Amino acid sequence: MIVFCPQIQIHQQPLTTWRTRPPTTRRTRPPTTWRTRPLSVSCPLSMSFVRCIPGVGIYFSTFYSLKQHFFLDQAPNAGEAVLLGAGARTVAGVSMLPFTVIKTRFESGCYNYVSVAGALRSVYETEGLRALFSGLTATLLRDAPFSGIYVMFYSQAKKTLPQEVASSAYAPLVNFGCGMVAGVMASLVTQPADVVKTHIQISPSHWSMADAIRYIYKENGVAGFFRGAVPRSLRRTLMAAMAWTVYEQLMARMGLKS
């Protein structure tokens, strides 16, 4: 099941670009690859659509399948909710990682790819298949915990609500509020992994995960791991809260247990 809101993605694109550009890109720029020319303004937005629409569909389809298989007759507890969310995000994250790498490079301002297809071809031919999966460990360390923690806080927040509130006409607003709280908590916990992932994916030939961690700490200390926390929290929290609200409403309309 695909749950996606293009309007939210359009409004949040500036936040995505802002939090992606690390301080290093203002001082040093890796050489651009072949077949490059000035990039149109719409390319980062197009890249977000290409990555997010299938990614959200894969995530919720996997989440629903796992829940139906393991928790058909009972609601998952807090620990199980973490594993459920993390498992679904791992499948979606690995599947869409090449597009995440290209999106990160688009937004960094260091590369002037012509198009999404051209960027994928260029990276593959000049850096190999491995570059398209650069930052896999950091990505999973960021996304899997984020999703797991998000699902845990979201499900626990909903359990505290009276049944009459959860089933009332205000249910979408309540779901959105629970999603906002869960998103802020999950974003803060996973922000350091996001900063490390961004450094690796912008220039994978220069960074290993250990190198990126050492560099960030040397340049900016502990605070460096929380650069861009505000725009990222805003973006991820709003996206996740909206996606889960739409998902819950669609499942309710179809008579399925979410």
N, C-alpha and C positions, 0 to 999 in steps of 0.2 A: 504494500500500500504506500503510495507516494503522498506525503503531506508537505506542502511547500507554499510559501506566500511570497510571490515576486515583489510585491510592494515593499515588504519589510527588507528584503535583500537590497533593493535599490537605495532606500534611505540609509542603510547601514554601510554601504560601500565606502564612504569617506572614513568611517571609523576603522574599517578593515585595513585600508591603505595606510592610515596614520600609525596604527599599532604595529604594522608589519615592518616598517622601515627602521632598522636599528641604527644606533649612533655611528657605527663603523661605516655605513654607506655614505655618510656625508663627507668622510675623509678619504676613503679608498673605494674605488669601483673596480670590480673584476672586469676583464675585457669582455666585450659583447661578442656573441657568437656570430657565425656567418649568416648571410641572408637576413640582415637586419635593416630596418628603416624606422623612422619615427612612428611610434605606436599611437593609435587613435585612443581617445579618452574612453571609448566604450569597451575596449578590450578587457581591462580588469573586471568590469561588470559582467561581460560575457563569460569570462572564466569562472566567476562566482556561480553563475547559472549552471554551467557545464559540470561543475564539481558538486554543487549543493543539491540540485534536483535529484540525480540518481543516488547520491549519498544518503539523503534523507529517506528515500524510498527503500534502499537496502537496509538502513538502520531499523526502521519501524517494521519492515517485513521480517527481519531476523528477530527482533525483539518479540513480536507477536508469536512467531513460530516457537521460540525457546520457551516463552511463557505457557503456551498451550501444551507443550511437550512435558515440561517439568512441574508446572504449577496449575494444572487444569482444575483441581478441586480445592485448592487453598491459595490464599494470598501469600506471596513471599515475605519473609521477615526482613529486617534491615540488612543483614549480611547477604542474604540471597538476592535482595534487590541490587546490591552493589555488583555482585557477580553477573546478574542478568543484564544490567545496563552496560557493564564493561565488555561482556561477551558480544553483545550486539554491535557495540561501537568498534570492537576489534575487527570484526568481519567487514564493516563498512569502511573503516579506516584503511585497511590493507587494500581493499578493492579500488579505492579512489585516490591512493597516495600519489601516483604519477600526476594527476590533475592538481593535487595539493601543492606539489613541488613547483609546477609551472605557475600556479596562481601566486605563490609566495614570491617567485622571481619577477612576475609582472609587477607586483605591488611594491617591490623593493626599490624600483627605479634604476636598477643596475643593468637591466637587460632590455633590449628593444626588439622583442620578437614580433614578427609580422602577424601571426595568428596562432590560435591554440594548436592546430594541427602542425603548423610550421615549427612551433616551439617544441612540441613532442619529438618531431623528426630531427630537429637540430640537436637537442640534448642527447638523443639516442645515438646519432651518428658521430658526435664530437666527444661525448663523455661516456657512452655506453649505457646499457640497461640499468646498471647499478645506480647511476645518478638519478634515475626516475624514482628510485625507492630510497633516496638519501633521507636521512633523518627518521627512518622507520621506528627505531627504538624510542627516540625522543617524542615522536608523534604518538606512539602507543602509550608512553608514559604520561602524556598529556591528555589524550582523548579518552582512553579507557577509564582512568580514574575519574575524569570529569563526568563522563556519562554514568559511571557507577555511583558516584557520590550524588549526582543530580537525581537519579532515579530513587536513591535511598531517601534523600531529603523530601523529594516530591511526594513519594508514597506515604512517608511518615506524616508529613504535613496534612495530607488529605485524610488520614486516619483520625486525626484529632478533631476533624470537623463533624458537627452533628449531621446525621443522615438527611434531615430535612433541608439543610443548607446545600449539601452536595447534590441533591436531586431537584433543587428548585430552579427557577428561571434564571437565577444568578450563577448557576453552575459554571458557565464559561468564564465569568469574571473571577470566581473563586479559584478555578484551575489556573488561570493566568497569574493570580497572586501567589499561589503556591509555587508556580514555576519560576517566578521572579526571585523568591527567597532561595529556592534551591539553586538557581543559576549563579547568584552572587557568591554563595558559599563554595560551590564547586569551582568557580573561576579563580577565586583567591588561592585555593589549594593547589591548582594546577598551573598557575601563572609562570613559575620558574621553568617548567618543562617547555612551555610555549616559547619563551625567550631563547632557550637553547636550540629548539627545533628550527626557529627562524634563522639563526646564525648558520646552522649546518646546511639548510636547504638553499640559502642564497649563494653559498660558495662551498659545495661539498668537497671539492678537491683540496681545500685549505683547512677544513675543519673536521676533526673527529668529535665525538660527543665530549670526551675528556678535555680536548683542546678548547672547545667552546666554553665549557664550564670554567676552566682556568682563566681564559681570557676575560670573560664577563666579570668574574670576581676580581681580577687584577685591575681592570679598568674602572669599575664602578662599585666594587664591594657587594655586599648582600643586596643593597638597593637596586643593583643592576638587574637582578633576576625578577624584579617587579616593574621594570619599565614597560609602559603601555598597558598597565593593569586596568586603568579606568576605561579606555576605549574598548579593550577586549572584553571586560566584564559587561559593559553596556551592550555590545554587539551579541555576545554569546548568550547572555541572559535573555535579551529580547527575542532572539531567534529561537532559543529552546522553549521559552514560555509560550510563544505563539504557535510553534510546531506542535507542542504537546496539547495545547488547548484545541487546536483544529483536529488533531488525532483523536482526542477524547470525544469530541462532538461527532465526528464521522463514525466512530465505533458505536456510539449510542444510537445514532440514526439508523445504522445497519443492524442493530440488535445484537451486537457482538460484545463480549466482555473484554474491556481494555486492560 
